């Protein structure tokens, strides 16, 4: 967890410093390079910051890149004004493109399925997948996943509600984020919400129910752990779907 916080803080610092540093490096080439080339290089920098950080870092990098582009590379120099309409267009496109690609880069980082994971997570996924294939009753898989989620996410407990969608509790989303209503919840900073969190379960596109998760105080499971939890819930959903389609005993 500390690793994620440190990386994001470093990315925000880079977002504040890197555009100015890049502008200083490019400044000697101002007379010979068209401003569109400078803008493209600054967009590349924004993507780099966003890919290693988060959306806030990417947005800050895009904003500062546009500001320093205006200050150093558009007439009149060293003033926050732009005389040329072409430069106005380039600056606006730099900002908008930087914001767009930074969001995509940050989302790509967040949606990245576990590329490097520890053996414990892999063992849990393998164990549940094997049980889902062999279990006679899907409830056994659901109970198994409840136990795994409790340890994986540092919970006080977990329960499963079949088919229920009552209320509007916080939700663990398919990309590993947590939302309350329509607003994101920063698990890394604040930990899991103290009220029960729903983790919905689907099988073959059909909704079967939800795991209701009760976190311990200050529980801050990593994004990697939350993505594993999503996968475990999906395995339970597949077991429930298979249980419905299994032939009845003669």
C-alpha positions in Angstrom: 0.0 0.0 0.0 2.8 2.4 0.9 4.3 1.6 -2.6 1.1 2.9 -4.3 1.0 6.1 -2.2 4.6 6.8 -2.8 4.3 6.3 -6.5 1.3 8.6 -6.8 2.9 11.3 -4.8 6.0 11.1 -6.9 3.9 11.3 -10.0 2.1 14.4 -8.8 5.5 16.0 -8.1 6.7 15.0 -11.6 3.5 16.6 -13.0 4.4 19.9 -11.4 8.1 19.9 -12.2 8.5 17.9 -15.5 6.6 20.2 -17.9 8.8 23.2 -16.8 12.0 21.1 -17.1 11.0 19.8 -20.5 10.2 23.4 -21.7 13.6 24.5 -20.5 15.3 21.7 -22.4 13.3 22.6 -25.6 13.8 26.3 -25.3 17.1 26.5 -27.2 15.3 24.9 -30.2 12.5 27.5 -30.2 13.7 29.3 -33.3 14.1 26.2 -35.4 11.3 24.0 -34.3 7.6 24.6 -35.1 5.4 24.9 -32.1 3.4 21.9 -33.1 6.5 19.7 -32.6 7.0 21.2 -29.2 3.4 20.5 -28.3 3.6 16.9 -29.4 6.7 16.3 -27.2 4.9 17.8 -24.2 1.9 15.5 -24.8 4.4 12.5 -24.7 5.6 13.8 -21.4 2.0 14.0 -20.1 1.3 10.4 -21.1 4.5 9.3 -19.2 3.4 11.1 -16.0 -0.2 9.7 -16.2 1.0 6.1 -17.0 3.1 6.0 -13.8 0.7 8.0 -11.6 -3.0 8.7 -11.5 -5.6 10.9 -13.1 -4.8 13.9 -10.9 -1.1 13.7 -11.9 -2.0 13.4 -15.6 -4.4 16.3 -15.5 -1.8 18.5 -13.6 0.8 17.6 -16.1 -1.5 18.5 -19.0 -2.4 21.9 -17.4 1.2 22.8 -16.7 2.4 21.7 -20.1 -0.1 24.1 -21.7 0.8 26.9 -19.4 4.6 26.6 -20.0 4.0 26.2 -23.8 2.2 29.5 -23.7 4.8 31.2 -21.6 7.9 30.0 -23.5 6.9 29.2 -27.0 4.2 31.7 -28.1 4.5 35.3 -28.9 4.9 37.5 -26.9 7.4 35.3 -25.1 7.5 35.2 -21.2 3.9 36.4 -20.9 0.7 34.4 -20.4 -0.8 35.8 -23.6 -0.9 34.4 -27.1 -0.9 36.7 -30.2 -1.3 34.1 -33.0 -4.6 32.3 -33.5 -2.7 29.3 -34.7 -0.8 29.2 -31.4 -4.1 29.5 -29.5 -5.3 26.5 -31.4 -2.1 24.5 -30.7 -2.2 25.4 -26.9 -5.9 24.4 -26.6 -5.3 21.2 -28.4 -2.2 20.5 -26.3 -4.3 20.9 -23.1 -7.3 18.9 -24.4 -5.2 16.1 -25.9 -3.0 16.0 -22.8 -6.1 15.7 -20.6 -7.6 13.0 -22.8 -4.6 10.8 -23.1 -3.7 11.2 -19.4 -7.1 9.8 -18.5 -6.7 6.9 -20.9 -3.2 6.2 -19.6 -4.4 6.3 -15.9 -7.4 4.1 -16.7 -5.1 1.6 -18.5 -3.0 1.4 -15.4 -6.1 0.9 -13.2 -7.6 -1.7 -15.5 -4.4 -3.7 -15.9 -5.1 -7.3 -15.0 -2.5 -8.6 -12.6 0.7 -8.9 -14.6 2.9 -9.4 -11.6 1.3 -11.1 -8.6 2.3 -13.2 -5.6 1.9 -16.9 -5.5 -0.7 -16.6 -2.7 -3.1 -14.8 -5.0 -2.6 -17.2 -7.8 -3.1 -20.1 -5.5 -6.5 -18.7 -4.3 -7.7 -18.2 -7.8 -6.6 -21.7 -8.9 -8.2 -23.3 -5.8 -11.5 -21.6 -6.3 -11.6 -22.4 -10.0 -10.9 -26.1 -9.3 -13.7 -26.1 -6.7 -16.1 -24.4 -9.1 -15.6 -27.2 -11.6 -15.9 -30.0 -9.1 -18.5 -28.8 -6.6 -21.9 -30.5 -6.7 -23.6 -27.6 -5.0 -22.7 -24.0 -6.0 -23.4 -22.8 -2.5 -20.1 -24.5 -1.5 -18.3 -22.3 -3.9 -20.1 -19.2 -2.6 -19.1 -20.1 1.0 -15.6 -20.7 0.0 -15.3 -17.3 -1.8 -16.8 -15.6 1.3 -13.9 -17.0 3.4 -11.4 -16.0 0.8 -12.7 -12.5 0.6 -12.6 -12.1 4.3 -8.9 -12.7 4.5 -8.0 -11.1 1.1 -9.7 -7.7 1.9 -9.1 -7.7 5.6 -12.8 -7.9 6.5 -14.7 -8.4 9.7 -16.9 -10.7 7.7 -18.8 -11.3 4.4 -22.2 -12.7 3.5 -24.0 -13.4 0.3 -27.5 -12.1 -0.7 -29.2 -14.1 -3.5 -30.8 -11.8 -6.1 -31.0 -8.8 -3.8 -30.4 -5.2 -5.0 -31.9 -3.4 -2.1 -30.5 0.0 -1.1 -27.5 1.9 -2.5 -24.5 0.6 -0.5 -20.9 1.4 -1.5 -19.8 -0.9 -4.4 -16.7 -2.6 -5.4 -16.6 -2.1 -9.1 -15.2 -4.5 -11.8 -12.1 -2.3 -12.3 -11.2 -2.6 -8.5 -12.4 0.9 -7.6 -14.9 1.6 -4.8 -17.8 4.0 -5.4 -20.3 5.5 -3.1 -23.3 6.6 -5.1 -21.7 7.9 -8.3 -18.6 9.2 -6.6 -15.3 7.4 -6.4 -13.9 6.5 -3.0 -10.1 6.7 -2.5 -9.3 3.3 -0.8 -5.6 4.1 -0.7 -6.2 7.2 1.3 -9.3 6.5 3.4 -9.5 2.7 3.5 -12.6 0.8 2.7 -15.9 2.4 3.8 -17.2 1.3 7.2 -20.7 0.5 5.9 -21.2 -2.8 4.0 -19.8 -2.8 0.5 -21.5 -4.8 -2.3 -19.7 -7.0 -4.7 -22.1 -8.1 -7.4 -21.9 -11.6 -8.9 -22.7 -12.5 -12.5 -22.7 -15.7 -14.4 -23.2 -16.0 -18.2 -24.3 -12.4 -18.1 -27.0 -13.0 -15.5 -27.1 -11.4 -12.1 -27.2 -13.9 -9.2 -26.6 -11.8 -6.1 -24.0 -9.9 -4.2 -21.4 -10.4 -1.6 -21.8 -7.9 1.2 -18.4 -7.0 2.7 -17.9 -5.5 6.2 -14.4 -4.1 6.5 -12.3 -3.8 9.6 -11.3 -0.2 10.7 -8.5 1.1 8.5 -8.6 -1.8 6.1 -6.8 -0.7 2.9 -6.5 -3.7 0.5 -4.3 -3.0 -2.5 -5.8 -2.6 -6.0 -4.2 -6.0 -6.8 -6.1 -7.6 -3.9 -9.4 -5.9 -5.0 -9.0 -7.2 -8.6 -8.4 -10.7 -7.2 -11.6 -10.3 -5.2 -13.5 -9.4 -8.4 -12.2 -12.5 -10.1 -13.2 -14.7 -7.1 -16.7 -13.3 -7.2 -16.9 -14.0 -11.0 -15.9 -17.6 -10.3 -18.8 -17.9 -7.8 -21.1 -16.5 -10.4 -20.0 -19.1 -13.0 -20.6 -21.8 -10.4 -24.1 -20.5 -9.8 -24.8 -20.4 -13.5 -23.5 -23.9 -14.0 -25.7 -25.1 -11.1 -28.8 -23.8 -12.9 -27.9 -25.5 -16.2 -26.7 -28.8 -14.7 -29.0 -31.8 -15.6 -31.2 -33.1 -12.9 -30.4 -36.4 -11.3 -32.6 -39.3 -12.7 
